[in-house]
Amino acid sequence: MLKYTEIREKLNIKVTKPELSELSHLTHYFQCNKGDNVDFFEEPSLNYLQKVQKSLNPSDKHYIQGKLPIEWDVPFPPTLKPKFTFIDLFAGIGGFRIAFQELGGKCVFSSEWDYFAQKTYEANFGEVPFGDITKINESDIPDTDLLIGGFPCQPFSIAGVSKKNALGREHGFKDKTQGTLFFDIVRILDKKKPKVFLLENVKNLLSHDSGRTFWVISNALKELNYNIYFRVIDGKHFVPQHRERIVIVGFSNDYFNGSEQFSFPEFPKPSHRISDILEENPDKKYTLTDNLWNYLQLYSEKHKSKGNGFGFGMTDVNGISRTLSARYYKDGSEILIPQTGKNPRRLTPRECARLQGYPDNYIIPVSDNQAYRQFGNSVVVPLMKFVGSNIIKELLRHNGKHTTKRPSGS
């Protein structure tokens, strides 16, 4: 029995620039169950196998991936007997995937444009996500029960808008590089018509552009014949971090006919503390240098004297932290851990993973700076699983009661 990592080495599977289409097809193909969307990934995968590894004898084109002797020695292998399927868009490093695999789902398609995030995703799931979603034809995506997407939040976040304003750049939907990616979700929803979707973004999405941005989003989703539900939820219910995000859930009237009984669950009382996620003996390199610590203190005093709230965040280890952001790699200033007799320190990458609810067997194969970016952009895993449990409960309750036939004209 070959382990996945052995096959990866034998086939020279590496997440490298620029385009990863061959490896994306192959690793998706490896994870197909019999008859499970094989047609989407088979031909490119067999061509690649023929090119790089003749010993696997891909001449038998009937369910060859089921005959490959693969032992999934990755932390989060594919679900063998899934209760439902989902696609993972703007997948990042797989926070949604962990949550929904634990609920019994099978991921049948993933997409993530960032090279380093692809490396982390592949190390943990044995699958290389497809790249830039704007270049992926919606017809090349398998059918699915559930679409999940944490589309880029920078065009709508408070920090992102402030920075773009300062630089004289557009934000929201006028941001041509990120703000319009929501409409890629729309075109995929329109073509694939999943029974349910779950979207996530920053709280500021609700108020951005005096509410007009969310009006456009909600109406676009309703025009696709979905009933939508949304709520701003704080990650502090599940991890020791104040992290407010809007979650948008949609149920297709083509399948549920408005009969879904979905509601957001009642969240547990916050009880987590920063001390719960700290490592016992963090490396000395995470302690701030004298120069950086002096700079942060002076910077804070400067803004306090002007009546501004900018400054570092010294965290009470018996309480919760500020929001972990993708900029944490710069100086760690928003979440500093006090240390007796020496300068404070920043969180380690493993502590950042824990702060977002990732289990300790999650592999971090990238540099500290990249890890900080990745966890700062991630979702709170147990929060998404908690919300997802009500979604899947409703989805499974309707299994067999509603047709899976595509509406006419689609």
Buried (B, 14 or more C-beta within 10 A) or exposed (E): EBBBBBBBEEBEBEBEEEEBBBBBBBBBBBBBBEEBBBEBBBEBBBBBBEEBBEEBEBEEEEBBBBEBEBEBBBBBBBBEEBBBBBBBBBBBBBBBBBBBBBBEBBBBBBBBBBBBBBBBBBBBBBBBBBBEBEEBEEEEBBBBBBBBBBBBBBBBBEBBBEBBEEEEBEBBBEBEEBBBBBBBBBBBBBBBBBBBBBBBBBBBBBEBBEEEBBEBBBEBBEEBBBBBBBEEBBBBBBBBBBBEBBBBBBBBBBBBEEBBEBEBEEBEEBEBBBEEBBEEEBEEEBBBEEEBBEBBEEBBEEEEEEEEEEBBBEBEBEBBBBBBBBBBBEBBBBBBBEEEEEBBBBBBBBBBBBBBBBEEEBBBBBEBEBBBBBBBBBBBBBBBBBBBBBBBEBBBEBEEEBEEEEEEEE
